[in-house]
């Protein structure tokens, strides 16, 4: 049963809290195994794709009460990636990460535009924050030479 839970948790989204928690533990474990900054950025970049899929999923399923934690996890990880690239002067990773951020901005903008704004739910602001944070992170990456 535990092995099945591990397998299913790989694609878990925040609106399935138990499996999602297991997924996050696995991610943190694998991240700790990566001590080289470049391989760490690669893994974190893959995780950022997962964070975006999670944000998209909670939006698609109208699980709006999960938007804030999903958006927060996304922007936090994007910031950590940026810091890792900048602090370690990983010039070879800049273009890849910049392109990822630009691609993600397009997707996040589509989610933001489609998000219902005529309700009491104001979680759409956190989606816009993710978009804006990526802009700030792109500015930081532009300074890595």
N, C-alpha and C positions, 0 to 999 in steps of 0.2 A: 504494500500500500504506500509506503514511504517513497519507494522508487518511482511509482506511478505519479505521486504528488510532485516529485522533483521534475519529472518529464513534463507534466502539464503546466508547471509553474513557469516554464521558460517563456511562454506566450501570455502569461497572466497580465491582466490590466488592473488598475487601482480599484475598479468596482468589484473585484473579487479579492477582498482584503487578505484572507488566509494564504491563498496561493501567491498573491502579489508579495506578501512579506517573505515568503520562501524564495521567491525570485530575487528579491533585493539582497537577501543573505548570500545567495550564490554569487551574485554580481560583485558584492563587496569582497568575498573570498577570492574570486579570480583577479580582481583589481589589486589586492594585496600581493598576489604572486608576481605582479609586473613591477619590477624595480627600475628597469630602464625607462627613462622618460619618453622615448620615442614609441616603444611598444605600449606603454601606458596610455599615450595619446591615442594610439590606434584603437585600443580597447574602449577607451572613453568615447571616442568618436562613434564606434558601433553602439555603445550604450545610449548616446545622444539620439541616434536614429530610433532606438527603442522608446526613449522618453517622448519623442515626437509622435510615434505610433500610439503611445498611451494617451497622449493629449487628444489626438484625433479620435481615438476610440471612445473616450469618455464624452467627447462632444457628440459623436455619431449616435451613441446610446442614450443621449440626453441625461447623462449622469452628472448633472451640473454641479452637484455638491462635491465632486472629485476634481473639478477644474482647478481650483486654487492649489491643492497639493501637487497635481500633475504639472501645472505651469511652473510652480516653484521648483520642483525637482529638475525640470527642463532647464530653466535659466541658471540654476545653481551649477549644474553639470557643465553647461556651456561656458560659464565663468571659470570653472576649474580647468577646463581644457585651455582656455585662453591664457590663464595664469601659468600653466605648465609650459606652454609654447613660448611665452614671453620670458619667463624666468630662466628657462634653459636655452633660450635663443635657438629654438628649433626651426631654423630657416627652411629646412626641407619639408616641414609640415604646414607651413603658412598657407600656401596656395590651396592645398586640399581642404584645410579647415575653413578657409575663407569661402571656398565654393560650397562647402556643406552649409555654412551659415546662410549664405545667399539663397540656396535652394530651400532651406528651412524657412527663411523669412517669407518666401512666396507661399508656402503651405500655411504658415501661421496667419498670414494676411487673409487667406481664403477662409480659414476657420473664423477669424475675427469678423469678417464681413458677413458670413452666414449666421453668426451667433445671434439669437433673438435678443433685441435690446429694449423691447417694450414690455418687459416683465419686471417683477421685483428682484429678479436674479441679476446681479451686477458683476458676475464672475468674468464677463467678457473683458473687463479691464485688465485682468491678469494675463489674458492672451495677448493683448496689446503690449503689456509690459515685456513679455517674452520677445516680441518683435523689436521693441525699442532696445532691450538689452543686447540683442544680437548686433544692432547698429553700433552700440558702444564697444562691444567686443571686436567688431570688425575694425574700428578705429585703432584699437590697441594693437591688433595684429599687423596693421599697416606700418607700424613703427618698428617691427622686427626686421632687421636687415642682416 
